[in-house]
Each structure stands twice: as C-alpha cells, then as structure tokens.
Amino acid sequence: MPVESISAVTLAVADMDRAVDFYRKCGFETLPGFPSDEFTSFRVGAGFLNLILAESYTPHWWGRTIFHVDNVDDQYQRCLAAGLMPDTEPSDAPWGERYFHITDPDGHELSFARPLGK
C-alpha cells in the first residue's frame, strides 16, 4: 500500500484560546512557537494534531479522532481533575480496547484508548 501513515490531523476551531486550553488540560503540549492566533500544533507520537482558526466554524458531529495513551484510566482522571467532562467513563470494548470519549468545545469527538493486554 502506498500510504504509510497519517502525519497530521487538522481541526477547525472557533476560538483558539479556548481550544488550546482544552487540549492542554487533556495533556497535549504545544510545539515551540505556538499557540498563535490562527494555527496551533501539538506533537502526538510521530505525528501532529493541528488546530486552525475558523471563526465561522459551526460545531457538528463529523467523526472521531482516536489517541492511544499509556493508561486510559489515568487519562480519564487527568481530564476530570482539569475540570473537563468526558462523555463516557472508561470501559473495555468488544473490539479489544479500553477507551473513553470526550468532546472538545468545538464539537470534535476524541477517544483516548489502549489495546487490551498492553
């Protein structure tokens, strides 16, 4: 297959400060030189999560971005401790992952997951 990996995902946000605050509370770290008023980038493993300002963006369900983490329950507690409200509690899925979902302020659904047995 000629496609090897995803380098980055870019999400539209209506308020950059609010979005960056949310992602930092989830444990993402901005790259040096960011955030800016129009574009912010976070390192995610070998790839990137980018935010781009689109002031006319209207939140709507579009899909889900899944991030693998070392410990799903610890990630869930980090979100709660930061005052965030996940959509679900951590649970084991029949497809072999432990996960929970949270929605960012712009309606982007995130899943934090870990394959069971790892």
C-alpha positions in Angstrom: 0.0 0.0 0.0 1.5 3.4 -0.9 0.0 5.2 2.1 2.2 4.6 5.1 0.8 6.7 8.0 -1.0 9.9 9.0 1.3 12.8 9.5 -1.3 15.2 11.0 -4.9 15.8 11.6 -6.1 19.5 11.5 -9.3 20.5 13.3 -11.2 23.8 12.8 -11.9 25.8 15.9 -13.9 28.9 16.5 -11.9 30.2 19.5 -8.2 29.3 19.6 -7.6 30.2 23.2 -10.5 28.1 24.4 -9.4 25.2 22.2 -5.7 25.3 23.3 -6.8 25.4 26.9 -8.9 22.3 26.4 -6.2 20.3 24.7 -3.6 21.3 27.3 -5.9 20.1 30.0 -6.1 16.8 28.2 -2.3 16.6 28.4 -1.3 17.8 24.9 1.7 20.0 24.7 2.0 22.8 22.1 5.1 22.9 19.9 7.6 25.8 20.4 6.3 28.9 18.7 2.7 28.0 19.3 -0.1 28.8 20.0 -0.8 31.6 17.6 -4.0 33.4 16.8 -4.7 31.3 13.7 -2.8 28.0 13.9 -1.5 25.8 16.8 0.3 22.5 16.6 0.7 19.7 19.1 3.1 16.7 18.8 1.3 13.3 19.0 3.8 10.5 18.9 5.4 10.7 15.4 2.6 12.9 14.1 0.8 16.1 14.9 -2.6 17.5 15.9 -3.2 20.9 14.4 -5.8 23.5 15.2 -6.8 26.1 12.7 -8.9 29.1 13.5 -12.1 29.3 11.5 -14.3 31.9 13.3 -17.3 30.9 11.3 -17.0 27.2 12.2 -20.2 25.7 13.5 -19.8 22.6 15.6 -21.3 19.4 14.2 -20.5 15.8 14.5 -18.1 14.8 11.9 -16.4 11.6 13.2 -13.9 10.8 15.9 -10.1 11.0 16.4 -8.6 8.2 18.5 -5.5 8.7 20.5 -3.7 5.8 22.1 -2.4 6.6 25.6 -0.4 4.6 28.2 -3.2 4.4 30.7 -6.8 5.2 29.8 -7.9 5.4 33.5 -5.1 7.9 34.3 -6.1 10.0 31.2 -9.7 10.0 32.3 -8.7 11.2 35.8 -6.5 13.9 34.3 -9.5 15.2 32.4 -11.7 15.2 35.4 -9.0 16.9 37.6 -8.7 19.6 35.0 -12.5 20.3 35.2 -13.4 18.6 31.9 -16.5 16.4 31.5 -15.8 13.2 29.4 -18.8 11.9 27.5 -18.3 8.3 28.7 -16.4 6.5 31.5 -13.5 4.2 30.7 -14.7 0.8 29.6 -13.5 -2.3 27.8 -14.8 -2.6 24.2 -15.6 -5.9 22.4 -13.1 -4.8 19.7 -10.2 -5.2 22.2 -9.6 -1.7 23.5 -10.2 0.2 26.8 -11.4 3.7 25.9 -13.4 6.8 26.8 -14.8 9.6 24.7 -14.7 13.4 25.3 -15.9 16.2 23.1 -13.9 19.4 22.7 -15.5 22.9 22.8 -15.9 22.9 19.0 -17.7 19.6 18.8 -14.8 17.4 17.8 -15.1 13.9 19.4 -11.9 12.4 20.8 -11.3 8.9 22.1 -8.5 8.0 24.4 -7.8 4.3 24.1 -5.4 1.5 24.8 -5.4 -2.0 23.3 -6.4 -4.5 26.0 -3.5 -6.6 27.3 -0.9 -3.9 26.7 
